[in-house]
Amino acid sequence: MTYQLRDLRYQAQRRGRDELQAHLRQFRLELKCSVGIWYFTPGGGRFHDRYVPEASVAERLEMAAELAPLGVTGIEAHYPVEVNEENVHLYQKLQQQAGIRLVAVGFSHFFERDFEFGSLSSPYRRVQEKAIQVAVNGLKLVRDAGADFAISWPGIDGYTYSLGTIFPWMWDRFEGAMAEALDEVPGVRVALEPKPYEPAPNNIYRTTAEGILAAQRIEAKLTNSTNVRLLKEGHALVGLNPEVGHVRMGFEDAAAAYSLVGLQRRLAHTHWNSQPLGNYDQDLNIGVVEWQQAEALMFALWVMGYQEHFGIDINPERMPVRKAVEINTTVLKIMQERLSKLPVGRILDCAEDPAAHRGELESILAENMRPG
């Protein structure tokens, strides 16, 4: 497999009324679903033991092969604990046998004891260098395995107390280290995944907007000639992988947040689940709570012309992973079918001239709730 930087520049396209209506009539979202190998046999939590037996990577990949009939075409794994140079051949075998390929490689920057005070943002150069090497090797694996991008979820990077935190130092350390890794493996994209808190009491990038600003600052530090050329061509080398749960933990509107990332041509991937507003990170099945948030998000991606994967990021502690994935892929298909029946022309009329269509959007939304 050879690495090819996916072109996200289409996401920033703005369409006028007639062009957008034609787009919504002609374009259909492709529900390319990916799954995360980390939740195939979920571990215990802070307050309870694990409910299912542990399984090796090889055993979990055998489980993944059974998900192809459900519409799963991609798998995600963390480097080096779940995917690495020694076992990547198992992922290649999965692709050959089931058509499920490795699409994203996350950095294992949050679990090890060494990262107690942060990974890329650590004030200790020895620890920071270890985190940089994880990122470099992860980016190389993305390149060599033909995945689409790397994911940086800096869950352990952040702070406990606002007073006493020197924010410019923390951001500079993280962003300089990420730029160092990207320049060592040029032309490979990384996607940041913001989150308000957990496991750090306050994560380094709490909101979508903070993630976008961090992406811009990291790109401004890149010096490798290949990276500089790609940036001049309008490509984003630092994208985002927003997660519904994280967005709602931060009291953000999902459709607006993801649209903002797309406007910056940075929506490298999407993570889907459901989440009670402002609550701790629960990774519930899509649509179980806040169905309307998820459906509005899918509509926003339809407007954008989104062409990347729908990453199912759940924590099925109390049900078999195959059943959980079946539920989530089914829900995505139901939402797509419901949206396809919307009178998009009337919806655009309401957006363009709300004074002349008072109450009409509400009527459309209410009608869309009618069963059958």
C-alpha positions in Angstrom: 0.0 0.0 0.0 1.2 3.5 -0.8 0.2 6.6 1.2 -1.9 9.3 -0.5 -2.8 12.5 1.2 -6.6 12.8 0.9 -7.7 16.1 -0.6 -10.0 17.8 1.9 -10.2 21.1 0.0 -13.7 20.3 -1.3 -15.0 20.8 2.3 -14.6 24.6 2.1 -16.8 25.0 -1.0 -19.6 27.5 -0.5 -22.7 27.0 -2.7 -25.5 29.4 -3.5 -29.2 28.6 -3.2 -29.7 26.8 -6.6 -26.3 25.1 -6.5 -26.8 23.8 -3.0 -30.3 22.5 -3.9 -28.8 20.7 -6.9 -26.0 19.3 -4.7 -28.5 17.9 -2.1 -30.5 16.3 -4.9 -27.5 14.7 -6.5 -25.0 13.9 -3.7 -25.5 11.0 -1.4 -23.3 10.5 1.7 -21.4 7.2 1.5 -21.7 5.6 4.9 -18.1 4.2 5.0 -17.9 3.1 8.6 -14.8 2.5 10.6 -14.5 0.8 14.0 -11.9 1.2 16.8 -10.2 -2.0 17.9 -9.8 -0.7 21.5 -13.5 -1.3 22.3 -13.7 -4.9 21.0 -13.1 -6.2 24.5 -13.6 -3.1 26.7 -11.4 -2.9 29.9 -12.6 -2.0 33.3 -13.2 1.5 34.4 -12.2 3.6 37.4 -14.9 2.0 39.5 -15.5 -1.5 38.1 -13.6 -4.5 36.8 -13.8 -5.5 33.1 -17.0 -7.4 32.1 -15.6 -9.3 29.2 -12.4 -11.4 28.8 -9.3 -9.8 27.3 -8.5 -10.7 23.7 -5.3 -10.4 21.7 -5.0 -8.1 18.7 -5.2 -11.2 16.5 -8.3 -12.4 18.2 -9.9 -8.9 17.9 -9.1 -8.7 14.2 -10.9 -12.0 13.7 -13.9 -10.4 15.4 -13.5 -7.4 13.1 -13.7 -9.5 10.0 -17.2 -10.5 10.9 -18.3 -6.8 10.7 -17.8 -6.4 7.0 -21.4 -7.4 6.2 -22.6 -4.6 8.4 -20.9 -2.0 6.2 -17.6 -1.7 8.1 -14.8 -0.9 5.7 -12.2 0.6 8.1 -10.5 -0.1 11.4 -8.6 2.3 13.7 -5.9 1.3 16.2 -3.3 3.0 18.5 0.4 2.9 17.9 2.2 1.0 19.3 -0.1 -0.9 21.7 -2.6 -2.1 19.2 -0.8 -1.7 15.8 2.9 -1.7 15.3 5.6 -2.8 12.9 5.5 -6.4 14.1 1.7 -6.9 13.8 0.7 -4.6 10.9 0.7 -7.7 8.7 -2.4 -8.9 10.6 -4.2 -5.7 9.5 -3.1 -6.2 5.9 -4.5 -9.8 6.2 -7.8 -8.3 7.4 -8.0 -6.1 4.4 -7.2 -8.9 2.0 -9.8 -11.2 3.6 -12.6 -8.9 4.6 -12.0 -5.6 2.8 -11.5 -3.8 6.0 -8.4 -1.6 5.9 -6.4 0.3 8.5 -7.6 3.9 8.0 -6.3 5.7 11.1 -3.5 5.2 13.6 -3.9 7.0 16.9 -0.9 7.9 19.1 -0.7 6.1 22.5 0.1 9.3 24.3 -2.2 8.9 27.3 -1.9 5.7 29.2 1.7 5.1 30.2 3.1 6.2 33.5 5.8 8.3 31.8 3.0 10.7 30.5 1.8 11.6 34.0 2.5 15.3 33.3 1.7 15.3 29.6 3.1 13.7 26.5 4.1 16.2 23.7 3.5 19.0 26.2 5.5 17.5 29.0 7.9 19.9 30.7 10.5 17.1 30.8 12.4 16.8 27.6 13.1 13.1 28.1 9.3 12.4 28.2 8.6 14.7 25.4 11.2 13.0 23.2 9.6 9.7 23.9 6.2 11.1 22.9 7.7 12.6 19.7 9.2 9.2 18.8 5.8 7.6 19.2 4.3 10.2 16.9 7.1 9.8 14.3 6.8 6.1 14.3 3.0 6.3 14.1 3.2 8.7 11.2 5.6 6.3 9.4 3.2 3.5 10.0 0.4 5.5 8.4 2.6 6.2 5.4 3.9 2.7 5.0 0.6 0.9 5.6 -1.3 3.2 3.4 -3.7 4.4 6.1 -5.3 7.8 5.7 -4.0 9.8 8.7 -2.9 9.7 12.3 -5.0 10.8 15.3 -3.7 12.8 18.2 -6.0 12.7 21.1 -4.0 14.6 23.8 -6.2 13.3 26.6 -3.4 13.4 29.3 -2.0 16.7 28.1 -3.6 19.6 29.9 -3.8 21.0 33.4 -5.5 20.7 36.8 -5.5 24.3 38.0 -5.9 27.4 35.9 -3.9 29.6 38.3 -0.3 28.3 38.0 -0.6 27.0 34.5 1.5 28.9 32.0 -0.6 28.4 28.9 1.8 29.7 26.3 4.5 27.3 27.6 2.1 24.3 27.5 0.8 25.1 24.0 4.3 25.9 22.6 5.7 22.6 23.9 2.9 20.5 22.4 2.8 22.3 19.0 6.5 22.5 18.6 6.9 18.8 19.3 4.0 17.9 16.9 5.6 20.1 14.2 8.9 18.3 14.8 7.3 14.9 14.2 5.4 16.1 11.1 8.6 17.5 9.5 10.4 14.2 10.1 7.6 12.3 8.2 6.5 14.9 5.7 3.3 14.8 3.7 1.4 12.7 6.3 -1.7 14.2 8.0 -2.5 14.1 11.7 -5.9 14.9 13.1 -6.3 16.5 16.5 -9.2 15.3 18.7 -10.3 18.0 21.1 -12.0 17.2 24.4 -13.0 19.3 27.4 -11.7 17.0 30.1 -10.8 13.3 30.9 -8.3 11.9 31.8 -6.7 15.3 32.4 -8.9 17.5 34.6 -8.7 20.1 31.8 -7.5 18.9 28.4 -5.1 21.1 26.5 -7.6 21.8 23.7 -11.0 21.8 25.2 -13.2 22.9 22.2 -13.4 22.6 18.4 -12.3 26.2 18.0 -9.2 25.6 20.2 -8.3 22.6 18.0 -8.6 24.6 14.8 -6.3 27.3 16.3 -3.8 24.7 17.4 -3.8 23.2 13.9 -3.1 26.6 12.4 -0.2 27.2 14.8 1.3 23.8 14.3 1.2 24.3 10.5 2.9 27.7 10.9 5.9 25.9 12.5 6.4 23.4 9.7 9.6 23.8 7.7 10.1 20.7 5.6 9.9 21.6 1.9 7.3 19.0 1.2 5.0 20.2 4.0 5.5 23.8 3.0 4.6 23.0 -0.6 1.4 21.1 0.4 0.3 24.0 2.7 0.8 26.5 -0.2 -1.4 24.3 -2.3 -4.2 24.7 0.3 -4.0 21.2 1.9 -4.4 20.8 5.6 -1.6 18.7 7.2 -3.2 19.1 10.7 -6.8 18.2 10.5 -9.4 17.5 13.2 -11.3 14.3 14.2 -14.2 15.8 16.2 -16.2 13.3 18.3 -19.9 13.8 19.1 -19.4 13.0 22.7 -16.5 15.4 23.2 -18.4 18.2 21.4 -21.5 17.7 23.6 -19.4 17.5 26.7 -18.3 21.0 25.9 -21.9 22.3 25.2 -21.1 22.7 21.5 -23.7 22.2 18.8 -22.4 19.2 16.7 -23.6 20.4 13.3 -22.1 23.8 13.8 -18.8 22.5 15.2 -18.2 20.0 12.4 -19.2 22.6 9.8 -16.6 25.0 11.2 -13.9 22.3 10.8 -15.0 21.6 7.2 -15.0 25.3 6.4 -11.3 25.1 7.4 -10.9 22.0 5.1 -9.7 20.1 8.1 -12.4 17.4 8.7 -10.1 14.4 8.3 -12.5 12.0 10.0 -15.6 12.0 12.2 -16.2 10.0 15.4 -19.8 9.2 16.2 -21.6 8.2 19.4 -24.1 9.9 21.7 -23.7 11.8 24.8 -25.9 13.5 27.5 -25.1 17.2 27.3 -22.2 18.3 29.5 -21.9 14.9 31.2 -18.8 12.7 31.5 -17.7 10.9 28.3 -20.0 8.0 27.9 -19.5 6.7 24.3 -23.1 5.6 24.0 -24.5 4.1 20.8 -25.4 6.7 18.1 -28.8 8.2 18.6 -29.6 6.6 21.9 -29.7 10.1 23.4 -29.9 13.4 21.4 -31.0 11.8 18.1 -31.7 15.3 16.7 -28.1 16.3 17.3 -26.8 13.4 15.3 -29.4 13.8 12.5 -28.6 17.5 12.2 -24.9 16.7 12.1 -25.5 14.2 9.2 -27.5 16.9 7.4 -24.5 19.4 7.8 -22.1 16.8 6.4 -24.6 16.3 3.5 -24.5 20.0 2.8 -20.7 19.9 3.0 -20.4 16.9 0.6 -18.4 15.0 3.2 -16.5 12.0 1.7 -14.5 10.6 4.6 -15.3 7.8 7.1 -17.9 7.7 9.8 -15.9 6.4 12.7 -18.1 4.5 15.3 -16.4 5.3 18.7 -18.4 3.6 21.4 -17.9 1.7 24.6 -20.1 -1.5 24.4 -19.4 -2.7 27.9 -22.6 -4.7 28.3 -23.2 -6.1 24.8 -21.3 -8.0 22.2 -19.3 -5.7 19.9 -20.9 -7.1 16.8 -24.4 -6.3 18.1 -23.3 -2.8 19.0 -21.8 -2.1 15.6 -24.9 -3.5 14.0 -27.1 -1.1 16.0 -24.9 1.9 15.0 -24.6 1.1 11.3 -28.4 0.6 11.2 -29.0 4.0 12.9 -26.8 5.8 10.4 -28.7 4.2 7.6 -32.0 5.2 9.2 -30.9 8.8 9.6 -29.7 8.9 6.0 -33.1 7.6 4.8 -35.0 10.1 6.9 -32.9 13.0 5.6 -33.4 11.8 2.0 -37.2 12.4 2.4 -36.8 16.0 3.6 -38.2 18.7 1.3 -34.8 20.3 0.8 -36.1 23.1 -1.4 -38.5 24.2 1.3 -35.8 24.0 3.9 -33.5 26.3 1.9 -36.4 28.7 1.4 -36.7 28.9 5.1 -33.0 29.6 5.5 -32.9 32.2 2.8 -36.1 34.1 3.6 -37.2 33.2 7.2 -39.7 36.1 7.4 -41.7 34.7 4.5 -41.7 31.2 5.9 -42.6 31.6 9.6 -43.2 28.3 11.2 -42.6 26.3 8.1 -39.3 24.8 9.2 -40.9 23.8 12.5 -43.7 22.1 10.5 -41.1 20.3 8.4 -39.2 19.1 11.4 -42.4 18.0 13.2 -43.6 16.1 10.1 -40.2 14.4 9.9 -40.9 12.9 13.3 -44.0 11.1 12.0 -43.5 7.3 12.2 -43.5 5.3 9.0 
